[in-house]
Amino acid sequence: MRYTQIILTLIAALLSPILWRGAGCEVIAQEQKIQNRPYLDTRRLHYGFFVGLNMMDMELRNNGYIDEASGEQWYADVDNYQPGFSVGVLGELRLTKTLGLRLEPTIHFGQKHISFHEQRSGRDSTQNIKSTYIYVPLRLKVAAPRCNNFRPYVVAAVAPAVDLTTRKHNAVLTEKLDCFIEIGTGCDIYMPFFKFIPELRFSFGLRDIIAHNRTDLIDESLLKFTNSLDKGRSRMITLTFYFE
């Protein structure tokens, strides 16, 4: 819950200045500038590509399981974050002057670093989970009125995903299939020859992606790590740069 509150507070802080600027563009007298590509938004379909950085996370719920054989009690958490890379293409269907529907097939390369801590002995163990997501979000874009060569907006999406790099025989195994909901904000910046769009998004996995049936394990002593987890849900922050 606290993680979600922090995310929503950050989004509100990011949105405040750009929305006020967009809303006040027609109210506050200011010098009007020459608009770059003035008819771009009147097109029925938009196409483009994007690159970006991502930060993958996992919300883990520990259950306090005590291993009967060893008496060990392990707790897990994602203890550090490493940036990943994202790339994809987009197609946007213009619905109204302010609404657009976007399909954005994406590949996310990233990783999640899990640290395990044993309560009695103080021993630690780690696992690095690498992920390559094929990600197909359907996004609704709600844009403010254009202000000179800027147009802020917010987005919301549902995004099914497939992880191509799940690896068996490790302490924790993640499922291949997941589904995310997304919220984000960005700003269309109209350049002389193209539209440049920075966008910040927050993604929340809906499924428990911890594989609890570990028939793949060769070393059964590793089962204590899976048994100590009730569930785990993916999280991801993405900073993306679009070019249309």
C-alpha positions as CSV (number, residue, x, y, z in Angstrom):
1,M,0.0,0.0,0.0
2,R,2.8,2.4,0.9
3,Y,4.5,1.7,-2.5
4,T,1.3,2.6,-4.3
5,Q,0.8,5.8,-2.3
6,I,4.3,6.9,-3.2
7,I,3.7,6.3,-6.9
8,L,0.5,8.2,-6.9
9,T,2.0,11.1,-5.0
10,L,4.9,11.2,-7.5
11,I,2.5,11.2,-10.5
12,A,0.4,14.0,-9.0
13,A,3.6,16.1,-8.5
14,L,4.7,15.4,-12.1
15,L,1.2,16.2,-13.5
16,S,0.6,19.5,-11.6
17,P,2.9,21.8,-13.5
18,I,2.2,20.5,-17.0
19,L,-1.6,20.3,-16.6
20,W,-1.7,23.8,-15.1
21,R,0.4,25.0,-18.0
22,G,-1.8,23.3,-20.5
23,A,-5.1,24.5,-18.9
24,G,-3.7,28.0,-18.5
25,C,-2.4,28.3,-22.1
26,E,-5.7,29.8,-23.3
27,V,-6.4,31.8,-20.1
28,I,-3.1,33.5,-19.5
29,A,-2.0,36.0,-22.1
30,Q,1.3,35.0,-23.6
31,E,3.2,35.4,-26.8
32,Q,2.1,32.8,-29.4
33,K,4.9,31.0,-31.1
34,I,4.9,29.4,-34.6
35,Q,3.5,25.9,-34.3
36,N,5.7,23.1,-35.7
37,R,3.8,20.4,-37.6
38,P,0.3,22.0,-36.9
39,Y,-1.7,19.3,-38.7
40,L,0.0,16.2,-37.2
41,D,-2.7,15.6,-34.6
42,T,-5.5,15.7,-37.2
43,R,-4.3,12.4,-38.8
44,R,-6.5,9.4,-38.1
45,L,-3.5,7.2,-37.5
46,H,0.0,7.9,-36.0
47,Y,3.0,5.7,-36.2
48,G,6.4,5.8,-34.5
49,F,9.0,4.0,-32.5
50,F,10.5,4.4,-29.0
51,V,13.4,3.5,-26.8
52,G,13.7,3.7,-23.1
53,L,15.0,2.6,-19.7
54,N,13.2,0.4,-17.2
55,M,13.6,-0.5,-13.6
56,M,12.1,-3.9,-12.6
57,D,10.9,-4.7,-9.1
58,M,8.9,-7.5,-7.4
59,E,6.6,-7.1,-4.4
60,L,7.2,-10.2,-2.3
61,R,5.0,-11.5,0.5
62,N,6.9,-13.7,3.0
63,N,4.9,-16.2,5.2
64,G,7.5,-17.0,7.9
65,Y,7.9,-20.6,6.8
66,I,10.3,-22.7,8.9
67,D,12.0,-25.6,7.1
68,E,11.4,-28.8,9.0
69,A,14.7,-30.4,8.0
70,S,17.0,-27.5,8.9
71,G,14.9,-25.3,11.2
72,E,15.8,-22.3,8.9
73,Q,13.5,-19.4,8.4
74,W,14.2,-17.3,5.3
75,Y,12.9,-13.9,4.3
76,A,13.2,-12.5,0.8
77,D,13.2,-9.0,-0.6
78,V,14.4,-7.1,-3.7
79,D,17.4,-5.3,-2.3
80,N,18.7,-3.3,-5.3
81,Y,17.7,-2.1,-8.7
82,Q,19.5,-2.2,-12.0
83,P,18.4,-0.3,-15.1
84,G,17.2,-2.3,-18.1
85,F,16.5,-1.4,-21.8
86,S,13.2,-1.1,-23.6
87,V,12.4,-0.8,-27.3
88,G,9.3,-1.0,-29.4
89,V,6.9,0.5,-32.0
90,L,3.6,2.3,-31.7
91,G,0.4,2.9,-33.6
92,E,-2.1,5.4,-32.3
93,L,-5.7,5.7,-33.4
94,R,-7.2,9.2,-33.0
95,L,-10.6,8.9,-31.3
96,T,-11.4,12.5,-30.5
97,K,-9.4,15.8,-30.2
98,T,-8.2,14.7,-26.7
99,L,-8.5,10.9,-26.8
100,G,-6.2,8.4,-28.5
101,L,-5.9,4.6,-28.5
102,R,-2.4,3.2,-28.7
103,L,-1.0,-0.3,-29.4
104,E,2.7,-0.6,-28.5
105,P,4.4,-3.9,-29.0
106,T,7.5,-3.7,-26.8
107,I,10.5,-5.8,-25.6
108,H,11.7,-5.1,-22.1
109,F,15.2,-6.3,-21.1
110,G,15.8,-6.2,-17.3
111,Q,16.4,-8.0,-14.1
112,K,15.3,-8.3,-10.5
113,H,17.8,-9.0,-7.7
114,I,16.4,-11.0,-4.7
115,S,18.2,-11.2,-1.4
116,F,17.3,-14.0,1.1
117,H,18.1,-13.6,4.8
118,E,18.0,-16.4,7.4
119,Q,16.7,-15.2,10.7
120,R,18.5,-17.5,13.1
121,S,22.0,-17.7,11.7
122,G,22.1,-14.4,9.8
123,R,23.2,-16.1,6.6
124,D,22.4,-14.4,3.3
125,S,21.8,-15.7,-0.2
126,T,21.0,-13.9,-3.4
127,Q,19.5,-14.6,-6.8
128,N,19.4,-12.5,-10.0
129,I,16.3,-13.1,-12.1
130,K,16.8,-11.9,-15.6
131,S,13.7,-11.1,-17.7
132,T,12.9,-10.5,-21.4
133,Y,9.3,-9.4,-21.7
134,I,7.3,-9.4,-24.9
135,Y,4.9,-6.8,-23.9
136,V,1.7,-5.8,-25.8
137,P,-0.1,-2.9,-24.0
138,L,-3.3,-1.3,-25.2
139,R,-3.2,2.3,-23.9
140,L,-5.8,5.1,-23.6
141,K,-4.2,8.5,-24.0
142,V,-5.9,11.6,-22.6
143,A,-4.3,14.9,-23.8
144,A,-4.6,18.5,-22.7
145,P,-5.1,21.2,-25.3
146,R,-1.9,22.0,-27.3
147,C,0.0,25.0,-25.9
148,N,2.4,26.3,-28.6
149,N,4.7,23.3,-29.2
150,F,3.8,21.3,-26.1
151,R,0.9,19.1,-25.2
152,P,0.9,17.2,-21.8
153,Y,-1.1,14.0,-21.4
154,V,-1.8,11.0,-19.1
155,V,-2.1,7.4,-20.1
156,A,-3.7,4.2,-18.7
157,A,-3.2,0.7,-20.1
158,V,-3.7,-3.0,-19.8
159,A,-0.6,-5.0,-20.9
160,P,-0.4,-8.8,-21.2
161,A,3.2,-9.9,-21.2
162,V,5.3,-13.1,-21.7
163,D,8.7,-13.6,-20.1
164,L,11.0,-15.4,-22.5
165,T,13.9,-16.0,-20.1
166,T,12.5,-17.8,-17.1
167,R,15.2,-20.3,-15.8
168,K,14.5,-23.5,-14.0
169,H,16.5,-25.2,-11.2
170,N,17.0,-21.9,-9.3
171,A,15.9,-21.0,-5.8
172,V,12.9,-19.0,-7.1
173,L,11.2,-19.7,-10.4
174,T,8.9,-17.1,-12.0
175,E,5.9,-17.8,-14.3
176,K,6.1,-16.9,-18.0
177,L,2.8,-15.2,-18.3
178,D,1.8,-12.0,-16.6
179,C,-0.6,-9.0,-17.0
180,F,0.0,-5.4,-16.0
181,I,-2.0,-2.3,-15.5
182,E,-0.3,1.0,-16.2
183,I,-0.6,4.6,-15.4
184,G,1.7,7.4,-16.6
185,T,2.3,10.9,-17.9
186,G,4.1,12.5,-20.7
187,C,4.3,15.5,-23.0
188,D,4.2,15.8,-26.8
189,I,7.0,18.1,-27.9
190,Y,6.5,19.3,-31.5
191,M,9.9,19.6,-33.3
192,P,10.3,21.1,-36.9
193,F,10.5,17.6,-38.5
194,F,9.1,15.1,-35.9
195,K,7.3,14.8,-32.6
196,F,9.5,14.0,-29.6
197,I,7.6,12.5,-26.5
198,P,9.2,11.7,-23.1
199,E,6.9,9.6,-21.0
200,L,7.1,8.2,-17.4
201,R,5.1,5.0,-16.6
202,F,4.4,2.8,-13.6
203,S,3.4,-0.8,-14.2
204,F,1.7,-3.1,-11.7
205,G,1.5,-6.9,-12.2
206,L,-1.8,-8.5,-11.5
207,R,-0.7,-12.1,-11.2
208,D,1.3,-14.1,-8.6
209,I,4.3,-15.0,-10.7
210,I,6.0,-17.2,-8.2
211,A,6.0,-20.8,-9.4
212,H,5.0,-22.8,-6.3
213,N,5.0,-26.3,-7.9
214,R,8.8,-26.9,-8.2
215,T,9.0,-30.2,-10.0
216,D,12.0,-28.7,-11.9
217,L,14.3,-28.7,-8.8
218,I,17.3,-30.9,-8.9
219,D,18.5,-29.8,-5.4
220,E,15.4,-30.1,-3.2
221,S,17.1,-28.2,-0.4
222,L,16.3,-25.0,-2.5
223,L,12.5,-25.7,-2.0
224,K,12.7,-23.8,1.3
225,F,13.0,-20.5,-0.6
226,T,9.9,-21.1,-2.6
227,N,8.0,-22.3,0.5
228,S,8.8,-19.1,2.4
229,L,6.9,-17.0,-0.2
230,D,3.2,-16.7,-0.4
231,K,3.2,-14.6,-3.6
232,G,5.2,-12.2,-5.7
233,R,3.9,-9.5,-8.1
234,S,5.9,-7.7,-10.7
235,R,6.4,-3.9,-10.6
236,M,8.2,-1.8,-13.2
237,I,9.0,1.9,-13.8
238,T,9.7,2.9,-17.4
239,L,11.1,6.1,-18.9
240,T,10.4,6.1,-22.6
241,F,11.3,8.4,-25.5
242,Y,9.0,8.3,-28.5
243,F,9.7,9.6,-32.0
244,E,6.8,10.2,-34.4
